[in-house]
Amino acid sequence: MADQRAAASATAEFSATWEAIVENVERALRGKREAVELATTALVAGGHVLIEDVPGVGKTLLAKALAASIHATWSRVQFTPDLLPSDIIGVGVWEKRTGKLNFRPGPIFHHIVLGDEINRASPKTQSALLEAMEERQVTVDGVSHRLEEPFMVLATQNPVEFEGTYPLPEGQLDRFMLRVTLGYPDRHTEIAILEHHIDDDQFLHLEPVATTADVLALRDIAQEVFVAPALRSYLVDLADASRRHPDVAIGMSPRATLAVLRAARVRAAAAGREFVVPDDVQDLLAPTVAHRLTLTADARLDGAGEADVLADVLGSIPVPTRRSSSA
């Protein structure tokens, strides 16, 4: 009984802190509740976010506001064709006075890193992010340097302009927990933006509502959220169905399955629940999995999309019953 009360108290604390962060970010990024929730989900779950959208819809503001809300450090890297890996992770500098090679950290050594137009950098530079994103460390001159937690990469790419860009390899796409699209605001929201966002540095007016330590505490709470065996089987069945779908060349990887599970736990805790339900998995499947799928050439020619495939996958697997998903 005491354990149940402690779990309920922790979940209530999670939900309150979560809501405070989301609402604070929304003060700067109006009308984008879903995108803000997804970005916060990735932050708490220890994942990274790929933002695909046109310029000027608030991608940079999202990173700034999220960092300001949790009193975190942040940096912005403008990816260009001439950007070198050392421009991101840092470089060893020989100090003549001491006779030693000293490491000068790059902009990757911040809690939140905004990689702007990541697909404009060369594959070699893009790959410099892989170790940091997956292992939370970088290696320079044979020496590994740990990154401070929480650590999240918010990478953007313009889905319209393709000239001078390099497509992200499947291995790198698979390291982004979520793909988010901000989109244009509706009429009412855009009028509100014109009224209240005269100052481009709106995020500077945001006061922190949590700390990086709070985020790590939320992560610990989310890891304790219960996932029934039936729901684990449901998730594995969805992954298997994606791999066997006739329009799919590369389906869900085990990393993708784990990403859905981690994100679903965060979503459940944010809703004040101590357990995951099928709706958590279903609602997060598209933003977590769609960018990881590789469709066949024939499917592309026929106009099929990742959303169509995921709809088929969800429709092909029976949803666990309430009793089985809570057992």
C-alpha positions as CSV (number, residue, x, y, z in Angstrom):
1,M,0.0,0.0,0.0
2,A,2.8,2.4,0.9
3,D,4.5,1.7,-2.5
4,Q,1.3,2.4,-4.3
5,R,0.9,5.8,-2.5
6,A,4.5,6.7,-3.3
7,A,4.0,5.8,-6.9
8,A,0.8,7.9,-7.1
9,S,2.6,10.8,-5.4
10,A,5.5,10.6,-7.9
11,T,3.1,10.5,-10.9
12,A,1.2,13.5,-9.6
13,E,4.5,15.4,-9.2
14,F,5.5,14.4,-12.7
15,S,2.2,15.6,-14.2
16,A,2.5,19.0,-12.4
17,T,6.1,19.6,-13.5
18,W,5.3,18.5,-17.0
19,E,2.4,20.8,-17.3
20,A,4.4,23.7,-16.0
21,I,7.1,23.2,-18.6
22,V,4.7,22.8,-21.5
23,E,2.7,25.8,-20.6
24,N,5.8,27.9,-20.1
25,V,7.1,27.0,-23.6
26,E,3.7,27.7,-25.0
27,R,4.0,31.3,-23.8
28,A,6.7,31.8,-26.5
29,L,5.4,29.3,-29.1
30,R,1.7,29.9,-29.3
31,G,-0.8,27.4,-30.8
32,K,1.7,24.5,-31.0
33,R,0.6,22.4,-28.0
34,E,1.2,19.1,-29.7
35,A,4.7,20.0,-31.0
36,V,5.7,21.3,-27.6
37,E,4.4,18.2,-25.9
38,L,6.3,16.0,-28.3
39,A,9.6,17.9,-27.8
40,T,9.1,17.8,-24.0
41,T,8.5,14.0,-24.3
42,A,11.8,13.5,-26.1
43,L,13.6,15.6,-23.5
44,V,12.3,13.7,-20.6
45,A,12.7,10.3,-22.4
46,G,16.3,11.1,-23.3
47,G,15.7,11.2,-27.0
48,H,16.3,13.6,-29.9
49,V,13.9,15.5,-32.2
50,L,13.9,16.0,-36.0
51,I,11.9,19.0,-37.0
52,E,10.9,19.1,-40.7
53,D,9.3,22.4,-41.7
54,V,9.6,25.6,-43.7
55,P,11.6,28.6,-42.3
56,G,10.0,31.0,-39.9
57,V,7.5,28.8,-38.1
58,G,9.3,28.8,-34.7
59,K,11.8,26.0,-34.8
60,T,14.6,28.0,-33.2
61,L,12.1,29.6,-30.7
62,L,11.1,26.1,-29.6
63,A,14.7,25.2,-28.7
64,K,15.3,28.5,-26.9
65,A,12.0,28.4,-24.9
66,L,12.6,24.8,-23.9
67,A,16.1,25.5,-22.6
68,A,14.9,28.7,-20.8
69,S,12.0,26.7,-19.1
70,I,14.4,24.2,-17.5
71,H,17.3,26.6,-16.8
72,A,19.5,24.7,-19.3
73,T,22.3,25.8,-21.5
74,W,21.7,25.7,-25.3
75,S,23.6,26.3,-28.5
76,R,22.8,26.7,-32.1
77,V,24.9,25.2,-35.0
78,Q,24.2,26.4,-38.5
79,F,24.9,23.5,-40.7
80,T,26.6,24.4,-44.0
81,P,28.5,22.4,-46.6
82,D,31.9,23.7,-45.3
83,L,31.1,22.8,-41.7
84,L,33.7,20.4,-40.2
85,P,33.2,17.8,-37.5
86,S,35.6,19.7,-35.2
87,D,33.3,22.7,-35.5
88,I,30.7,20.7,-33.7
89,I,32.4,18.4,-31.2
90,G,35.6,20.5,-30.5
91,V,39.2,20.1,-31.2
92,G,42.5,19.4,-29.4
93,V,44.9,22.3,-29.3
94,W,48.6,22.0,-28.6
95,E,49.7,24.2,-25.8
96,K,53.4,25.0,-26.3
97,R,53.8,26.3,-22.7
98,T,52.6,23.0,-21.1
99,G,53.6,20.6,-23.8
100,K,50.1,19.1,-23.7
101,L,47.2,18.7,-26.0
102,N,44.2,20.5,-24.5
103,F,40.6,19.9,-25.5
104,R,38.5,22.8,-26.5
105,P,34.8,21.7,-26.4
106,G,32.5,22.6,-29.3
107,P,28.9,23.7,-29.2
108,I,27.7,20.1,-28.7
109,F,28.6,20.5,-25.0
110,H,25.3,22.0,-24.0
111,H,22.0,20.6,-22.7
112,I,20.0,21.4,-25.8
113,V,21.7,21.7,-29.2
114,L,19.8,23.1,-32.2
115,G,21.3,21.8,-35.4
116,D,19.8,24.1,-38.0
117,E,19.3,22.7,-41.5
118,I,21.3,19.6,-40.7
119,N,20.9,18.2,-44.2
120,R,23.1,21.0,-45.6
121,A,26.2,19.5,-44.0
122,S,28.3,16.8,-45.6
123,P,27.7,13.2,-44.5
124,K,31.0,13.2,-42.7
125,T,29.9,16.2,-40.5
126,Q,26.5,14.7,-40.0
127,S,28.1,11.5,-38.7
128,A,29.9,13.5,-36.1
129,L,26.6,13.7,-34.3
130,L,26.0,10.0,-34.2
131,E,28.3,9.2,-31.2
132,A,27.0,12.2,-29.3
133,M,23.4,11.3,-29.9
134,E,23.6,7.6,-29.1
135,E,26.4,7.4,-26.5
136,R,26.3,10.8,-24.9
137,Q,29.9,11.3,-25.5
138,V,32.4,12.5,-28.2
139,T,35.9,11.2,-28.9
140,V,38.7,13.5,-29.9
141,D,42.3,12.4,-30.4
142,G,41.4,9.1,-28.9
143,V,40.0,10.6,-25.7
144,S,36.3,10.3,-24.8
145,H,34.5,13.3,-23.3
146,R,31.1,12.8,-21.6
147,L,28.2,15.1,-22.4
148,E,26.2,16.6,-19.5
149,E,22.6,15.2,-19.0
150,P,20.0,16.0,-20.0
151,F,21.2,16.2,-23.5
152,M,19.0,16.6,-26.6
153,V,19.6,17.4,-30.2
154,L,16.9,19.4,-32.0
155,A,17.7,19.1,-35.6
156,T,15.9,21.0,-38.4
157,Q,15.7,20.4,-42.1
158,N,13.8,22.2,-44.8
159,P,11.5,19.7,-46.7
160,V,11.1,22.1,-49.6
161,E,14.6,23.1,-50.7
162,F,16.7,20.2,-51.9
163,E,19.5,22.0,-53.8
164,G,22.8,21.7,-51.9
165,T,21.5,19.2,-49.4
166,Y,22.5,15.7,-48.3
167,P,19.8,13.3,-47.3
168,L,20.2,12.0,-43.8
169,P,21.3,8.3,-43.8
170,E,18.9,5.7,-42.3
171,G,21.3,5.2,-39.3
172,Q,21.1,8.8,-38.3
173,L,17.3,9.1,-38.8
174,D,16.9,6.0,-36.5
175,R,18.6,8.0,-33.7
176,F,15.9,10.6,-33.7
177,M,13.2,9.6,-31.2
178,L,10.5,11.8,-32.7
179,R,9.8,13.7,-35.9
180,V,7.8,16.9,-35.4
181,T,6.2,19.3,-37.8
182,L,5.2,22.7,-36.5
183,G,3.2,24.0,-39.6
184,Y,1.7,27.4,-40.1
185,P,-0.4,28.8,-37.3
186,D,-4.1,29.3,-37.7
187,R,-5.6,32.7,-38.2
188,H,-6.5,33.4,-34.6
189,T,-3.0,32.3,-33.4
190,E,-1.2,34.4,-36.0
191,I,-3.1,37.5,-35.0
192,A,-2.1,36.8,-31.4
193,I,1.5,36.5,-32.5
194,L,1.3,39.9,-34.2
195,E,-0.1,41.4,-31.0
196,H,2.2,39.9,-28.4
197,H,5.4,38.9,-30.2
198,I,6.7,42.2,-31.3
199,D,9.9,41.5,-29.5
200,D,11.9,38.8,-31.3
201,D,13.6,37.9,-28.0
202,Q,10.3,36.9,-26.4
203,F,11.9,33.8,-24.9
204,L,14.1,36.1,-22.8
205,H,11.0,36.9,-20.8
206,L,10.5,33.3,-19.8
207,E,11.4,32.4,-16.3
208,P,12.5,28.8,-15.5
209,V,9.8,26.6,-14.1
210,A,12.0,23.6,-13.5
211,T,15.7,22.6,-13.5
212,T,17.8,20.1,-15.4
213,A,17.8,18.1,-12.2
214,D,14.0,18.1,-12.3
215,V,14.1,16.7,-15.8
216,L,16.3,13.9,-14.8
217,A,14.0,13.2,-11.8
218,L,11.0,13.0,-14.2
219,R,13.0,10.6,-16.4
220,D,13.5,8.3,-13.4
221,I,9.7,8.4,-12.6
222,A,8.8,7.6,-16.2
223,Q,11.0,4.6,-16.2
224,E,8.9,3.2,-13.4
225,V,5.6,3.5,-15.3
226,F,4.1,0.0,-15.6
227,V,3.8,-1.6,-19.1
228,A,1.7,-4.8,-19.1
229,P,3.1,-7.9,-20.9
230,A,0.1,-7.7,-23.4
231,L,1.2,-4.2,-24.3
232,R,4.8,-5.2,-24.9
233,S,3.6,-8.0,-27.1
234,Y,1.3,-5.5,-28.9
235,L,4.3,-3.2,-29.6
236,V,6.4,-6.1,-30.9
237,D,3.6,-7.2,-33.1
238,L,3.3,-3.7,-34.6
239,A,7.0,-3.7,-35.3
240,D,6.8,-7.1,-37.0
241,A,3.9,-6.0,-39.1
242,S,5.8,-3.0,-40.3
243,R,8.7,-5.2,-41.4
244,R,6.4,-7.6,-43.3
245,H,4.3,-4.9,-45.0
246,P,4.6,-5.2,-48.8
247,D,5.3,-1.5,-49.2
248,V,8.1,-1.4,-46.7
249,A,11.8,-2.1,-47.5
250,I,13.1,-1.3,-44.0
251,G,10.6,-1.5,-41.1
252,M,10.8,-0.7,-37.4
253,S,14.1,-1.4,-35.8
254,P,14.4,-2.6,-32.2
255,R,15.6,0.9,-31.4
256,A,12.3,2.3,-32.8
257,T,10.4,-0.2,-30.6
258,L,12.2,1.0,-27.5
259,A,11.7,4.6,-28.5
260,V,7.9,4.1,-28.7
261,L,8.0,2.4,-25.3
262,R,10.0,5.2,-23.6
263,A,7.8,7.9,-25.1
264,A,4.6,6.0,-24.1
265,R,5.8,5.9,-20.5
266,V,6.4,9.6,-20.5
267,R,3.0,10.2,-22.0
268,A,1.3,8.1,-19.4
269,A,3.0,9.8,-16.5
270,A,2.1,13.2,-18.0
271,A,-1.5,12.2,-18.0
272,G,-1.3,11.2,-14.3
273,R,-1.3,7.5,-14.9
274,E,1.0,4.9,-13.5
275,F,0.5,2.6,-16.4
276,V,0.6,2.7,-20.2
277,V,-2.5,2.1,-22.3
278,P,-2.9,1.2,-26.0
279,D,-3.8,4.8,-26.8
280,D,-0.3,5.9,-25.7
281,V,1.3,3.6,-28.2
282,Q,-1.1,4.4,-31.0
283,D,-0.9,8.2,-30.7
284,L,2.9,8.1,-30.6
285,L,3.5,5.6,-33.4
286,A,3.5,8.0,-36.3
287,P,5.8,10.7,-34.8
288,T,8.1,8.0,-33.5
289,V,8.3,5.6,-36.4
290,A,7.3,7.3,-39.7
291,H,10.7,8.9,-40.3
292,R,12.4,5.5,-39.7
293,L,10.5,3.6,-42.4
294,T,11.9,3.1,-45.9
295,L,9.3,2.4,-48.5
296,T,9.9,0.4,-51.6
297,A,10.4,2.2,-54.9
298,D,7.1,0.7,-56.3
299,A,5.2,2.0,-53.2
300,R,6.7,5.5,-53.8
301,L,5.7,5.4,-57.4
302,D,2.1,4.4,-56.4
303,G,1.9,7.4,-54.1
304,A,2.0,5.5,-50.9
305,G,3.3,7.3,-47.7
306,E,4.5,6.3,-44.3
307,A,1.1,7.4,-42.8
308,D,-0.7,4.9,-45.0
309,V,1.6,2.1,-44.0
310,L,1.2,2.9,-40.3
311,A,-2.5,3.0,-40.6
312,D,-2.4,-0.5,-42.2
313,V,-0.1,-1.7,-39.5
314,L,-2.4,-0.4,-36.7
315,G,-5.4,-1.9,-38.4
316,S,-3.8,-5.3,-38.8
317,I,-3.0,-6.0,-35.1
318,P,-5.7,-6.6,-32.5
319,V,-5.6,-4.0,-29.7
320,P,-5.2,-5.4,-26.2
321,T,-8.3,-5.4,-24.0
322,R,-8.5,-3.2,-21.0
323,R,-8.1,-6.2,-18.7
324,S,-5.0,-7.6,-20.5
325,S,-3.3,-4.2,-20.9
326,S,-3.5,-3.5,-17.1
327,A,-2.6,-7.0,-15.9
